[in-house]
Amino acid sequence: MSESFWYEVITSSALLQGDILFGCPVVSVPGPWTFPLQTAERGYEIMNLNVVIMTQSCDLENAKLDLVLVAHVNNWQTAVATEFRSGNTAVKSREFRKKLIDGSIPGLSLLHKHEADPKLAWSVADFHRLYTLPKAFLEQYAQSVGPRLRLRSPYREHLAQAFARYFMRVGLPHDAKAFEKEGDVVAAV
């Protein structure tokens, strides 16, 4: 599939899940934090990040919320360097890239490159880096940036599915080997 199937280029202020906003201002309060929080005023920083909207389109269109959830978007080269520095050497392997394409790397979702304007290198949506921003602010920002990318269906749903899989993971703290052994008893009856 060509990159043109992944995206449409839009210019309106309307927001949908899968919209990519380049250089979006995000407020961060740097740590370290300790409990209890002190009432003294803390400093903050504004980071300009590439983000993708994760809030469901139906909630955005029906004015059901004031805050919008976005995920940080890193270009592939930056993502590899970041993961490698944190000790994940597998990120440089062909197997890791295959799993990323399949959508089986929890916390990351591959975004196809877009070589026409607006340009996007091969990138990943990073669900470890989530932010909430006021909807009215994002609409103003979206209007101000000019042409931007919006994931088309079914790629938008693929992104949402990867996000859901990341948050619905369940690790059960039990050993099911006993069930396997009991199965032998039932088979003998």
N, C-alpha and C positions, 0 to 999 in steps of 0.2 A: 504494500500500500504506500502510496505517495504521501508526503507530509501535508499536501493540500487536503487530504481526507481527514486529517486530525484536527485542523483548525479552521475557523472562519475569522476574518479580520473585522472588528467592529469599532465604532466610534461613539456610541451612545453612553449615557451615564447609567443605564440599566445594568444591574448585576445579576449574574447567574453562577451556579456552581460550575467550576472549571474555567472561570475567567482568570487570566494571568495579568497581573499588574506589575510592571517593571519599576524598580526604584521607589516602591511605596514606603512612605515614612511610618515607622513602627516605634512606639515608645517603649523603652526598656529601663528598668530600675536595677542597676548593677548590684551584685552582692559583695561580700557575703552578708546574708541576713541571719540574725539571731533572734531567738524567742525569749522574752516577748519583744515585739517590735517597739522601738522607741518612738515617741511622738515627735522627736526632732525631725525637721524636714530633711528628706533624703534627696540626693541629686538624681537626675535621670539623664538618659541619652536618647537621641533619636537616630535610629538606624534606617538606612534606605535599602530595603530588601526587595528582591523579586518574590512575589507571593502568588499563590493560587487560591481562589475562593473555594472553601470546603462546605460552607453552609448550603443546605438543600435549596434548590431553585424555587420550589413551591413556597418555602418560608420567606424567601427574599421577595418574590412577586406579590405575595398576599399580605405584606406589611405585618408579619407576625413577630418581628423582633427588632431590637435596636442595635444589637451587636452582631457582627459577622465574624465567623471563624475562618482564618486563613492559615495556610501552611507555607513554610519557607521553600523556595525553589532554588536549588543550586545547580549550576552547570556541572556536567559530568566530571570535568577535570578537577574542579574544586571539591566535589563530593569524594572523589578518589583520594585526593590529597588529605582531606579531613579524616576520612575513615582510616587511611594508612597510618597517619600520625597517632590515631587513637589505638593502634595495635591490630586493626583488622587488615591483615595481609591478603585475605581471600578476595578483597575487593578488586584486586588487579587481575584476577583469574577470568578466563573465558567462562567457566562454570558459573561464577557470580553474575556475569552479564547475562547468561542464559536464564538464570533464575529471576533476574530483574525483568527481563522481557516477559517471562511467564507470569510475573506478578507474585512470585513466591518469596520475596524478601520482605519480611515484616518491617513496617516503618518507612518504606521507600516505594515510590511509584515512578516508573519511567515516563518521561515526556519526550515525544519525538522532536527532532530538530525542525526548525522552520527557517529556511534560507532567504525567503523573500522578506520584505519589511512588513511588520516589525520582526527582527531576527531573534531566534532562540536557538542556542546550541543544544545538543543532546543534554537533557537535564533530568533531575529527579525532584519530585515533591517529597519533602522530608517531614514525616508526621511526628518526629521527635521535637520539632520546632514549630509550635502552634502559637498563634496570637489572635486576640480578639480586638476588633476595631469598630468604631461606631459606623453604622450603615450610612448615615448622612455624609460623614467624612469620606468614606470610600466612593460614594456616588460623585461627590465633588472632585475627588482625585481622578476617578475614571474619566470624567468629562474633560479634565485638564490635560490628560496625557496624550490625547489624540488616538490614532489607530492602535488597537491592542488585540491580543489573541484570545479566542474563546474556544475551548475544546468542543468538538462536535460529538454527537452521539454516534457510536457507542463508547467512544474514548472517555467521555465525561463520566459515564456510568462505571467504566473500568477503574477510573481514579477513585470514585466513591466506594466501589467494592473493595479496593485495596485498603482504603481508610477504615472501612468497617471491619475487615479481617484483622487489621492491626489492633483494634480496640476490643474485639470479641474473643481474642485468644484466651483459652482457659487451660491452666496447668493443674491437673488433678493430683493431690498429694496421697495417692494410694497405689498399692501394688495389686494388679489384676491377675497375677500368676495363679492365685488360688482359684479364681473362676475357671481358668484354663484347665486346671487339674480336676475340678468338679465336673467339667464337661465330659471327662472320661467315664465317670460314674453314670451319668445320664445315658451315654451312648450304649452302655452295657445292659441297660434295662429293657 
